[in-house]
Amino acid sequence: MNATFSEIADALRGAERILVASHHRPDADALGSTIAFTLWLRELGKEVTAWNQDGVLGKFVYLPRHDLVSTPPASVHAFDLVVALDNSLKDRLGTVVDAIAPGAKWLNIDHHASNDRYGDVNYVDPTAPATGQIVYEFFRDQGIAISPDMAVNLYAAISTDTGSFQYAGTDARTFAAAAALVEAGVEVAPVSQSMYESHPRRRLELLRHVLNVAKFTCDGHVASAALSLATVQELGVLAEDTEGIIDDLRAVAEVVAAVFFEELPEGRVRVSARSKDPRVNVCKVCQQFGGGGHPLASGARVKGALEEVEKNFLEAVSHEIRNRN
């Protein structure tokens, strides 16, 4: 059972030392939700800290007050309450968990269907297209004034996690939230330019490489591409540059599912999977490999060689497509 918004507010108001955190390799939903929540808690006079294992990636410096988010220290710190946002599994917080002293209560607010409800207080809404949507609705329910800085962060969270209001789950509720955030101070054109039209040139070089190596399997219904560590070093690619690359694979008309494989150090592969058909649940596939997410957008970090993981995962996706009803 989900907690009510009133119960969440009571838990927050009853705590003094609060940590707000989100998943490693954060996207705009994770960071925007974190920053907006942190700004509100500071207005309440709380002693609030915001951590992310990877901090704020360069592509997100347009988010107002991004300086509030830092990487966790090597030492352990005590908190009354940990607020985990946009984080389906506790270990996805990475090194953040290691810096939290025992005894803290956990508040888990998320929109991933694969969330295992690890909090003492949980609010998981898979119908929400972004965690930023849930945070906005919490603020609205509790009569919390949304400042322009909070509004930009929540708008970025919702816009990016809906693919600029294109993905499944985007509905009147989503547009109502966006409209309210614009009324609260979002200037759509400059924010959108920062989100979608400010990529570094190296990302274009990465896209060129991905399109050159793209494969089409399962009778053309699966598009995939793999990025090796050697290519990462050759192109000078940063982790943040791969975000959204998979969308170009998915955009092919005949493609039902797209998969992007990224070789990581220490013998692991980061897998991102997307589906255009509700009958092809990529979350189900990713869970077979220790990951999770949404039915149409999921991921996993898989131990193994790049070629091996690529082969096994594509076989699983193809099986899902061939057996769709």
Buried (B, 14 or more C-beta within 10 A) or exposed (E): EEBEBEEBBEBBEEBEBBBBBBBBBBBBBBBBBBBBBBBBBBEEEBEBBBBBBBBBBEBBEBBBBBEBBEBBEEEEBEBBBBBBBBBBBBEBBBBBBEBBEEEBBBBBBBBBBBBEEBBEBBBBBBEBBBBBBBBBBBBBEEEBEBBEBBBBBBBBBBBBBBBEEEBBBBEEBBEBBBEBBBEBBBEEEEBBEBBEEEBBEEBEBBBEBBEEEBEBBBEEBBBBBBBBEEBBEEBEBBBBBBBBBBEBBBEBEEBBBBBBBBBBEEEBBBBBBBBBBEEBBBBBBBBEBEBBBBBBBBBBBBEBEBEEBBEBBBEBBBEBBEEEE
